């Protein structure tokens, strides 16, 4: 352990002093609301997405590309980049669409009044219900799908804000914090591995929004796509069923298309900062992963 907090005693009332908190400290604050006036742009399609190519954003673009691949023309969308490192999520228009100032946000303008949907899980359910795809209608199957979807929503903070922060982004390496969240992430990978040892996908034979959401975080973690590539540290190859499932999902063309949208990091040939037409992805799309 490089730093000890043994002498720290929490004050009676915590006060924010804009302390250094690692890579994202410049956008972290203990209050909500906008910091500047900026309206959201609106494109020509009914579905307007405001996002960034992080796992939470990719969940939605994967689903939209899957819907389009299935011939659902109503799923055409404009995807505008929201650069969270520059604080664009605190613009007045974005805060109006999502008072929590997190990506992604979807605005559906297909009806008489725009409908805003925030939180990635809520967006997946909304789109799946709107188009009648990737969410079972039979009650038991639907319950299973939603259970795994909300498992992912509840588990990802341990992977992102917990493990990811202390392993890769915190200004100091703290053994207790890294050990605590590593243990939980490995437990979650074991949950997935045990479930997938009996099923092709999370809910059985059919691929659905629970797979899309969970792959975006855990599948990409197992492929070394973020957190300074912790595959060896976490021994991700030992979760053989998770690896099998991950590779199966990555073989889907719509998944590989969705991963590129609003992406502004990594290999330049994989980046599609904004998407307003299928051709925006076509010019950088490759046929195989």
C-alpha positions as CSV (number, residue, x, y, z in Angstrom):
1,X,0.0,0.0,0.0
2,X,1.5,3.3,-1.1
3,X,-0.6,5.6,1.1
4,X,-2.2,5.0,4.5
5,X,-5.4,6.7,5.7
6,X,-5.2,5.2,9.2
7,X,-5.1,8.7,10.8
8,X,-8.1,10.0,8.9
9,X,-11.2,10.8,10.9
10,X,-14.3,11.9,9.0
11,X,-15.5,15.4,9.9
12,X,-19.0,15.8,11.4
13,X,-20.0,17.6,8.2
14,X,-18.2,16.8,4.9
15,X,-17.2,19.8,2.8
16,X,-16.1,19.7,-0.8
17,X,-12.7,21.3,-1.4
18,X,-12.3,20.4,-5.0
19,X,-9.7,17.8,-4.0
20,X,-7.6,15.9,-6.6
21,X,-9.5,12.7,-7.4
22,X,-7.8,11.3,-10.4
23,X,-8.4,11.5,-14.1
24,X,-12.0,12.6,-13.9
25,X,-11.8,15.0,-11.0
26,X,-12.3,18.1,-13.1
27,X,-15.9,17.0,-13.9
28,X,-16.8,15.6,-10.5
29,X,-18.8,17.8,-8.1
30,X,-21.4,17.3,-5.3
31,X,-24.2,19.3,-6.9
32,X,-26.4,18.9,-9.9
33,X,-27.7,21.3,-12.6
34,X,-26.2,23.0,-15.6
35,X,-23.0,25.0,-15.7
36,X,-23.6,26.7,-19.1
37,X,-26.2,27.4,-21.7
38,X,-26.1,25.1,-24.7
39,X,-29.1,23.6,-26.6
40,X,-29.0,20.1,-27.9
41,X,-28.7,19.8,-31.7
42,X,-31.5,18.0,-33.5
43,X,-31.0,15.9,-36.7
44,X,-33.5,14.6,-39.3
45,X,-34.3,11.2,-37.7
46,X,-37.0,10.7,-35.0
47,X,-34.5,9.1,-32.6
48,X,-31.9,11.5,-31.3
49,X,-29.1,10.1,-29.2
50,X,-26.6,12.2,-27.2
51,X,-23.8,10.0,-26.0
52,X,-20.2,8.9,-25.9
53,X,-18.7,5.6,-26.9
54,X,-18.3,4.2,-23.4
55,X,-19.9,0.9,-22.3
56,X,-23.2,2.7,-21.3
57,X,-23.4,4.5,-24.6
58,X,-22.5,1.4,-26.6
59,X,-25.3,-0.6,-25.1
60,X,-27.8,1.7,-26.9
61,X,-25.9,2.0,-30.2
62,X,-25.6,-1.8,-30.4
63,X,-29.3,-2.2,-29.9
64,X,-30.1,0.5,-32.5
65,X,-27.7,-1.2,-35.0
66,X,-29.3,-4.6,-34.3
67,X,-32.8,-3.2,-34.9
68,X,-31.6,-1.7,-38.2
69,X,-30.0,-5.0,-39.2
70,X,-33.4,-6.6,-38.6
71,X,-35.0,-4.3,-41.1
72,X,-36.5,-1.8,-38.6
73,X,-36.4,1.4,-40.6
74,X,-38.0,3.3,-37.7
75,X,-34.8,2.8,-35.7
76,X,-32.8,5.2,-37.8
77,X,-31.1,7.6,-35.5
78,X,-28.8,10.6,-35.2
79,X,-26.0,10.1,-32.6
80,X,-24.4,13.3,-31.3
81,X,-21.2,13.3,-29.4
82,X,-21.2,14.5,-25.8
83,X,-17.6,14.8,-24.5
84,X,-17.9,14.3,-20.8
85,X,-14.2,15.1,-20.2
86,X,-15.0,18.6,-21.4
87,X,-18.2,18.9,-19.2
88,X,-20.6,19.0,-22.2
89,X,-23.1,16.9,-20.1
90,X,-23.6,20.0,-17.9
91,X,-25.0,22.1,-20.8
92,X,-28.5,23.3,-20.2
93,X,-30.1,21.3,-23.0
94,X,-28.5,18.1,-21.8
95,X,-29.5,18.7,-18.2
96,X,-33.0,19.3,-19.4
97,X,-33.0,15.9,-21.1
98,X,-31.2,14.2,-18.2
99,X,-31.2,15.9,-14.8
100,X,-28.5,13.4,-13.7
101,X,-26.0,14.7,-16.3
102,X,-24.9,11.3,-17.5
103,X,-24.7,9.8,-20.9
104,X,-26.6,8.4,-22.8
105,X,-29.8,10.3,-23.4
106,X,-32.3,9.4,-26.0
107,X,-35.1,11.8,-27.3
108,X,-37.8,10.2,-29.3
109,X,-39.4,12.8,-31.6
110,X,-41.6,10.3,-33.5
111,X,-44.8,11.4,-31.7
112,X,-46.6,14.7,-31.1
113,X,-44.4,15.5,-28.2
114,X,-40.7,14.6,-27.7
115,X,-40.1,11.8,-25.1
116,X,-36.9,11.9,-23.2
117,X,-35.4,8.7,-21.8
118,X,-32.3,8.6,-19.6
119,X,-30.4,5.8,-17.9
120,X,-29.1,3.2,-20.4
121,X,-31.2,0.3,-19.1
122,X,-34.4,2.4,-19.4
123,X,-33.4,3.3,-23.0
124,X,-32.9,-0.4,-23.9
125,X,-36.3,-1.3,-22.5
126,X,-38.0,1.6,-24.2
127,X,-36.5,0.8,-27.6
128,X,-37.1,-3.0,-27.2
129,X,-40.8,-2.4,-26.4
130,X,-41.2,0.3,-29.0
131,X,-40.1,-2.1,-31.8
132,X,-41.1,-5.4,-30.2
133,X,-37.6,-6.9,-30.5
134,X,-35.0,-8.3,-28.1
135,X,-37.2,-8.3,-25.1
136,X,-39.4,-11.4,-24.6
137,X,-43.2,-10.9,-24.2
138,X,-43.9,-14.2,-22.4
139,X,-44.0,-13.3,-18.7
140,X,-41.3,-15.8,-17.3
141,X,-38.9,-15.1,-20.2
142,X,-39.4,-11.3,-19.8
143,X,-38.8,-11.5,-16.1
144,X,-35.5,-13.4,-16.7
145,X,-34.4,-10.8,-19.2
146,X,-35.2,-7.9,-17.0
147,X,-33.5,-9.6,-14.0
148,X,-30.3,-9.9,-15.9
149,X,-30.5,-6.4,-17.3
150,X,-31.0,-4.9,-13.8
151,X,-28.3,-7.2,-12.5
152,X,-25.9,-5.5,-14.9
153,X,-27.2,-2.0,-14.0
154,X,-26.7,-2.7,-10.3
155,X,-23.3,-4.5,-10.7
156,X,-21.5,-2.1,-13.2
157,X,-20.8,0.6,-10.6
158,X,-18.5,-1.9,-8.8
159,X,-16.7,-2.5,-12.1
160,X,-16.6,1.2,-13.1
161,X,-16.6,3.5,-10.2
162,X,-15.1,0.9,-7.9
163,X,-12.5,-1.4,-9.6
164,X,-11.9,0.9,-12.6
165,X,-11.4,4.0,-10.6
166,X,-9.0,2.5,-8.0
167,X,-7.1,0.2,-10.4
168,X,-6.6,2.6,-13.3
169,X,-7.6,6.2,-12.5
170,X,-7.1,7.1,-8.8
171,X,-4.1,9.4,-8.1
172,X,-2.6,6.7,-5.7
173,X,-2.8,3.0,-5.6
174,X,-4.5,1.8,-2.5
175,X,-4.3,-1.9,-1.8
176,X,-7.4,-2.2,0.3
177,X,-9.6,-0.4,-2.3
178,X,-8.2,-2.4,-5.2
179,X,-8.5,-5.7,-3.4
180,X,-12.1,-4.9,-2.3
181,X,-13.3,-4.1,-5.7
182,X,-11.3,-6.8,-7.5
183,X,-12.9,-9.4,-5.3
184,X,-16.3,-8.2,-6.2
185,X,-15.6,-8.0,-9.9
186,X,-14.3,-11.6,-9.9
187,X,-17.4,-12.7,-8.0
188,X,-19.5,-11.1,-10.7
189,X,-17.5,-12.8,-13.5
190,X,-18.1,-16.0,-11.7
191,X,-21.8,-15.3,-11.5
192,X,-21.8,-14.9,-15.3
193,X,-19.6,-17.8,-15.9
194,X,-21.8,-20.2,-13.9
195,X,-24.9,-19.0,-15.7
196,X,-23.4,-19.2,-19.1
197,X,-22.1,-22.7,-18.5
198,X,-25.8,-23.8,-18.9
199,X,-27.0,-21.4,-21.5
200,X,-25.8,-20.0,-24.9
201,X,-26.9,-16.5,-23.8
202,X,-27.7,-15.0,-20.5
203,X,-31.4,-16.0,-20.7
204,X,-31.2,-19.1,-22.8
205,X,-31.0,-19.7,-26.5
206,X,-32.1,-16.2,-27.5
207,X,-29.9,-13.1,-27.6
208,X,-31.6,-10.0,-26.0
209,X,-31.0,-6.6,-24.4
210,X,-29.5,-8.2,-21.3
211,X,-26.7,-9.7,-23.4
212,X,-26.1,-6.3,-25.1
213,X,-25.9,-4.5,-21.8
214,X,-23.7,-7.0,-20.0
215,X,-21.4,-7.5,-23.0
216,X,-20.7,-3.8,-23.2
217,X,-19.2,-3.9,-19.8
218,X,-18.0,-7.4,-18.9
219,X,-17.3,-8.7,-22.4
220,X,-15.2,-5.7,-23.3
221,X,-13.4,-6.0,-19.9
222,X,-12.5,-9.5,-20.8
223,X,-11.1,-8.3,-24.2
224,X,-8.9,-5.8,-22.5
225,X,-10.6,-2.7,-23.9
226,X,-10.3,-0.5,-20.8
227,X,-8.7,0.0,-17.4
228,X,-5.2,-0.4,-18.7
229,X,-6.0,-3.9,-19.9
230,X,-6.5,-5.8,-16.6
231,X,-6.9,-9.2,-18.2
232,X,-3.9,-10.8,-16.6
233,X,-4.6,-9.1,-13.2
234,X,-8.2,-10.5,-13.2
235,X,-7.3,-13.8,-14.9
236,X,-10.2,-13.2,-17.3
237,X,-9.2,-16.2,-19.5
238,X,-10.2,-18.5,-16.7
239,X,-13.8,-17.5,-17.1
240,X,-14.1,-19.7,-20.2
241,X,-17.9,-19.5,-20.7
242,X,-17.8,-15.7,-20.4
243,X,-15.0,-15.7,-23.0
244,X,-17.0,-18.0,-25.3
245,X,-20.1,-15.8,-25.0
246,X,-18.1,-12.6,-25.6
247,X,-16.6,-13.9,-28.8
248,X,-20.0,-15.1,-30.0
249,X,-21.5,-11.6,-29.5
250,X,-18.5,-9.9,-31.1
251,X,-19.0,-11.9,-34.2
252,X,-22.3,-10.0,-34.8
253,X,-21.9,-7.3,-37.5
254,X,-24.4,-5.0,-35.7
255,X,-22.4,-5.2,-32.5
256,X,-19.2,-4.2,-34.3
257,X,-21.0,-1.3,-35.9
258,X,-22.5,-0.1,-32.6
259,X,-19.1,-0.2,-30.9
260,X,-17.8,2.5,-33.2
261,X,-20.6,5.1,-32.7
262,X,-19.6,8.2,-30.7
263,X,-16.1,6.7,-30.2
264,X,-13.3,9.2,-30.1
265,X,-10.5,7.1,-28.6
266,X,-8.6,4.0,-29.6
267,X,-7.6,3.2,-33.2
268,X,-8.6,6.1,-35.5
269,X,-10.1,3.7,-38.1
270,X,-12.6,2.6,-35.4
271,X,-13.8,6.0,-34.5
272,X,-17.2,7.5,-35.7
273,X,-17.6,10.6,-33.6
274,X,-21.1,11.2,-34.8
275,X,-23.6,9.0,-36.7
276,X,-26.3,10.5,-38.9
277,X,-26.5,7.9,-41.6
278,X,-25.4,4.3,-42.0
279,X,-22.7,5.4,-44.4
280,X,-21.0,7.2,-41.4
281,X,-20.1,3.7,-40.1
282,X,-19.8,2.0,-43.4
283,X,-16.6,3.9,-44.3
284,X,-14.8,2.6,-41.2
285,X,-16.5,-0.8,-40.9
286,X,-14.6,-4.0,-41.2
287,X,-16.2,-7.3,-41.9
288,X,-14.5,-9.3,-39.1
289,X,-13.3,-8.4,-35.6
